[in-house]
Amino acid sequence: MTILKTYARLWADDLDRALPLLEQLTGEQPHLRMTFHTVGLAAIGDFLVIAGPAEERAKYSHASATVVVDDLDALQATLESADATITTPATDGPTGRFLYARHADGAGVEYVEWNAELVRRLINA
């Protein structure tokens, strides 16, 4: 299992208001933008912006980072062997599969295994 990318999570009320500053700071345009349930998401540089009403964003605030891995099943085995708790089991999502875990030290992380198209476009480019 290999970590392919790590995103720091940023929380915003409005995605369109948050992105211009991040574009200026990173010198990049968002490489991923979508809606997931009731929040807007945009990945730019090493940031994942999660935007929407505070009560909707709160549903995802138990994770401090989003980590993209090449093999979610192998990752889950590693987490479990390190006494982590899987708080949301592996689930299909718009970018591939994901799970949420709480490490033995209490850290909460979202882990994602991107689909082949995203890996090809964003990692192997």
C-alpha positions in Angstrom: 0.0 0.0 0.0 1.3 3.4 -1.0 0.1 6.9 -0.2 -0.3 8.8 -3.5 -1.5 12.2 -2.2 -2.5 13.9 1.0 -4.9 16.8 1.3 -5.2 19.3 4.2 -8.9 20.0 4.7 -10.2 23.5 4.6 -13.7 24.4 5.6 -15.6 27.2 3.8 -19.1 28.6 3.6 -18.9 29.2 -0.2 -16.6 27.3 -2.6 -16.6 30.1 -5.2 -15.4 32.6 -2.6 -12.8 30.3 -1.2 -11.1 29.3 -4.5 -9.6 32.6 -5.8 -7.3 33.0 -2.9 -6.2 29.4 -3.1 -5.6 29.7 -6.8 -3.4 32.8 -6.1 -1.5 31.0 -3.3 -0.9 27.7 -5.1 -0.6 29.1 -8.7 -3.0 26.3 -9.7 -6.6 25.8 -10.8 -8.7 23.2 -9.0 -7.9 19.7 -10.4 -11.0 18.2 -9.0 -14.4 19.8 -8.3 -17.7 18.1 -7.5 -20.7 17.9 -5.2 -20.9 15.1 -2.6 -24.3 14.8 -0.9 -24.9 18.4 0.2 -21.4 19.9 0.2 -19.2 21.2 -2.6 -15.6 19.9 -2.8 -12.6 21.2 -4.7 -9.1 19.9 -4.7 -6.4 22.5 -5.4 -2.7 22.0 -4.7 -2.6 20.0 -1.5 -5.9 21.4 -0.2 -9.4 19.9 -0.2 -12.0 22.6 0.3 -15.2 21.4 1.8 -17.9 24.0 1.4 -21.5 24.4 2.4 -23.6 25.2 5.4 -21.9 24.6 8.7 -24.3 21.9 9.7 -23.6 20.0 6.5 -19.8 20.4 6.8 -19.9 19.1 10.3 -20.8 15.7 9.0 -17.3 15.4 7.7 -15.3 17.3 10.4 -14.3 14.1 12.2 -11.4 13.7 9.7 -8.5 16.1 9.7 -7.1 15.0 6.3 -7.9 13.2 3.2 -5.3 10.6 2.1 -5.3 9.0 -1.3 -3.9 5.5 -1.4 -3.3 2.9 -4.1 -5.0 0.0 -2.3 -7.8 0.6 0.2 -8.0 -3.1 1.2 -4.3 -3.3 2.1 -4.6 0.0 3.9 -7.6 -1.3 6.0 -5.5 -4.4 7.0 -2.6 -2.1 8.0 -5.0 0.2 10.0 -6.6 -2.8 11.8 -3.2 -4.3 12.7 -2.3 -1.0 14.3 -5.5 -1.0 16.4 -7.3 1.7 14.3 -11.1 1.7 14.3 -12.8 1.8 10.9 -15.6 4.4 11.6 -17.1 4.3 8.1 -16.5 1.1 6.2 -15.2 1.0 2.6 -17.9 2.7 0.5 -18.1 3.5 -3.2 -18.0 7.2 -4.0 -17.8 9.5 -7.0 -13.9 9.3 -7.1 -13.5 5.6 -6.2 -13.8 4.0 -2.8 -13.3 5.6 0.6 -13.3 4.8 4.3 -12.9 6.8 7.5 -10.7 5.6 10.3 -9.8 6.7 13.8 -6.2 5.8 14.6 -5.3 4.4 18.0 -4.0 7.8 19.0 -7.4 9.4 18.2 -6.6 11.0 14.8 -9.4 10.8 12.3 -8.6 10.4 8.6 -10.5 9.8 5.4 -8.7 7.4 3.1 -9.6 7.2 -0.6 -8.6 4.8 -3.4 -9.2 6.8 -6.6 -10.6 5.3 -9.7 -8.1 4.5 -12.5 -9.0 7.6 -14.5 -8.2 9.9 -11.6 -4.9 8.1 -10.9 -3.9 8.4 -14.5 -4.9 12.1 -14.8 -3.7 13.4 -11.4 -1.0 11.1 -10.2 0.6 9.6 -13.3 0.4 12.7 -15.5 
